[in-house]
Amino acid sequence: MKITSVLRTRAALLAASAVLVGSLGSAAPATAVTPASVADRLDMARAYAGTARYNYEAFAIADGYIGAGDDECVEVPGLGAMGIHYVNPQRFGPLDPNRPSTLLYIPGPGGRRQLVGVEYYQIDADGDLATDGDRPSLFGQAFDGPMPGHFPGQPVHYDLHVWLWRYNPSGMFAPFNPSLSCG
């Protein structure tokens, strides 16, 4: 086994262990919102373990994640950033904490992109913005939506942002992270 593989596995297990015991260490204060039930914590640990390798952007690309659009970094003044969305079309469909449909990156030092979070996506079954009987949940959190598509052709959908790799003072499941910027 290559040393890099061992280090990635160890990092994922350490992150997962922190979630299981209910602490995010120094990355987040004790008031951070974390999943409450054991099942939700196990799902969160699976999300950490399943995405740890994507801290290296090349692994995300190798696994089928592609930059959405023109690699635009999404940021709204006063709200913060979401980052650059990398989407894997093969991961749309059934929700699996281990396999998010979208990875969120922020430009880092030297132009290297840093993984900060993930996004889960689910199409609204009836496409009606006025109904939400099929609202999904993950980690004990209801998804945001239903919402119209963000670009032509995107259906009415639900989504859930999860700031796995960067603390968000607005909450682990808030859409924007005010501590991040695209610049």
PyMOL commands that set and color helices and strands:
alter all, ss='L'
color gray80, all
select helices_A, chain A and resi 3-20+25-27+38-55+57-62+89-91+109-111
alter helices_A, ss='H'
color red, helices_A
select strands_A, chain A and resi 66-67+73-76+80-87+102-107+113-123+137-138+141-142+144-147+157-162
alter strands_A, ss='S'
color yellow, strands_A
deselect
rebuild
show_as cartoon
